[in-house]
Amino acid sequence: MTDKTEIFFPQEMGKHPLLYHIINVGNAFIWGLFVSEFVILFSICKKKVNYLVKHWLELFIIILPMLALARFLLISKYLYLSKQTYLFVKLQKI
């Protein structure tokens, strides 16, 4: 999973690992503020469905990183399961 800083500045990110972490923390902080704003405004509004229809782009921007994280976790789970299955099959042959 690569982010934009790795795509646009790969040599700088290799030279300065602290800068890489600072950028990622800043990105997560900004995303968290964006999610907080959306949740607060959604909870305040009276017509929730209309709010979601009107602000679909904001909802998409919030959900997209969550889907990437879910995909990463799902791939990790499958890799773990495949390793366990391989070990189980190997032990069965013994």
C-alpha contacts under 8 A as a table, 3 or more apart, distances in Angstrom:
res1	aa1	res2	aa2	distance
1	M	72	F	7.87
2	T	6	E	6.25
2	T	7	I	7.24
3	D	6	E	5.63
3	D	7	I	6.66
4	K	7	I	4.97
4	K	8	F	6.11
5	T	8	F	5.39
5	T	9	F	5.57
5	T	10	P	7.08
5	T	13	M	7.43
5	T	20	Y	7.66
5	T	23	I	7.91
6	E	9	F	5.47
6	E	10	P	4.71
6	E	13	M	6.59
7	I	10	P	6.04
9	F	12	E	5.47
9	F	13	M	6.29
10	P	13	M	5.24
10	P	14	G	6.35
11	Q	14	G	5.22
11	Q	15	K	6.42
12	E	15	K	5.12
12	E	16	H	6.08
13	M	16	H	5.23
13	M	17	P	5.89
13	M	19	L	6.88
13	M	20	Y	5.57
14	G	17	P	6.18
16	H	19	L	5.34
16	H	20	Y	6.63
17	P	20	Y	4.99
17	P	21	H	6.43
18	L	21	H	5.17
18	L	22	I	6.14
19	L	22	I	5.02
19	L	23	I	6.11
20	Y	23	I	5.28
20	Y	24	N	6.28
21	H	24	N	5.05
21	H	25	V	6.05
22	I	25	V	5.15
22	I	26	G	6.07
23	I	26	G	5.06
23	I	27	N	6.06
24	N	27	N	4.99
24	N	28	A	6.15
25	V	28	A	5.08
25	V	29	F	6.05
26	G	29	F	4.99
26	G	30	I	6.17
27	N	30	I	5.25
27	N	31	W	6.17
28	A	31	W	5.06
28	A	32	G	6.02
29	F	32	G	5.00
29	F	33	L	6.27
30	I	33	L	5.11
30	I	34	F	6.22
31	W	34	F	5.00
31	W	35	V	6.21
31	W	62	I	7.59
32	G	35	V	5.07
32	G	36	S	6.10
33	L	36	S	4.98
33	L	37	E	6.15
34	F	37	E	5.21
34	F	38	F	6.28
34	F	62	I	7.69
35	V	38	F	5.10
35	V	39	V	6.11
35	V	62	I	6.35
36	S	39	V	5.17
36	S	40	I	6.09
37	E	40	I	5.23
37	E	41	L	6.10
38	F	41	L	5.27
38	F	42	F	5.91
38	F	58	E	7.60
38	F	59	L	7.88
39	V	42	F	5.06
39	V	43	S	6.04
40	I	43	S	5.20
40	I	44	I	6.24
41	L	44	I	5.13
41	L	45	C	6.24
42	F	45	C	5.47
42	F	48	K	6.54
42	F	51	Y	6.90
42	F	52	L	7.99
43	S	46	K	7.99
43	S	48	K	7.92
45	C	48	K	6.21
45	C	51	Y	7.25
47	K	50	N	5.45
47	K	51	Y	6.28
48	K	51	Y	5.01
48	K	52	L	6.30
49	V	52	L	5.13
49	V	53	V	6.22
50	N	53	V	5.06
50	N	54	K	6.02
51	Y	54	K	5.11
51	Y	55	H	5.92
52	L	55	H	5.14
52	L	56	W	5.53
52	L	59	L	7.33
53	V	56	W	5.34
55	H	58	E	5.53
55	H	59	L	6.53
56	W	59	L	5.05
56	W	60	F	6.11
57	L	60	F	4.98
57	L	61	I	6.18
58	E	61	I	5.07
58	E	62	I	6.27
59	L	62	I	5.11
59	L	63	I	6.12
60	F	63	I	5.14
60	F	64	L	5.91
61	I	64	L	5.50
61	I	65	P	7.40
62	I	65	P	6.52
62	I	66	M	7.23
63	I	66	M	5.16
63	I	67	L	6.26
64	L	67	L	5.16
64	L	68	A	6.45
65	P	68	A	5.02
65	P	69	L	6.27
66	M	69	L	5.05
66	M	70	A	6.06
67	L	70	A	4.89
67	L	71	R	6.01
68	A	71	R	5.07
68	A	72	F	6.23
69	L	72	F	5.03
69	L	73	L	6.19
70	A	73	L	5.05
70	A	74	L	6.01
71	R	74	L	5.00
71	R	75	I	6.11
72	F	75	I	5.19
72	F	76	S	6.15
73	L	76	S	4.99
73	L	77	K	6.09
74	L	77	K	5.02
74	L	78	Y	6.23
75	I	78	Y	5.09
75	I	79	L	6.12
76	S	79	L	5.09
76	S	80	Y	6.14
77	K	80	Y	5.11
77	K	81	L	6.12
78	Y	81	L	4.98
78	Y	82	S	5.98
79	L	82	S	5.11
79	L	83	K	6.18
80	Y	83	K	5.16
80	Y	84	Q	6.23
81	L	84	Q	5.02
81	L	85	T	6.00
82	S	85	T	5.00
82	S	86	Y	6.03
83	K	86	Y	5.11
83	K	87	L	6.23
84	Q	87	L	5.12
84	Q	88	F	6.10
85	T	88	F	4.98
85	T	89	V	6.10
86	Y	89	V	5.21
86	Y	90	K	6.04
87	L	90	K	5.01
87	L	91	L	6.12
88	F	91	L	5.14
88	F	92	Q	6.22
89	V	92	Q	5.02
89	V	93	K	6.49
90	K	93	K	5.37
90	K	94	I	6.87
91	L	94	I	5.33
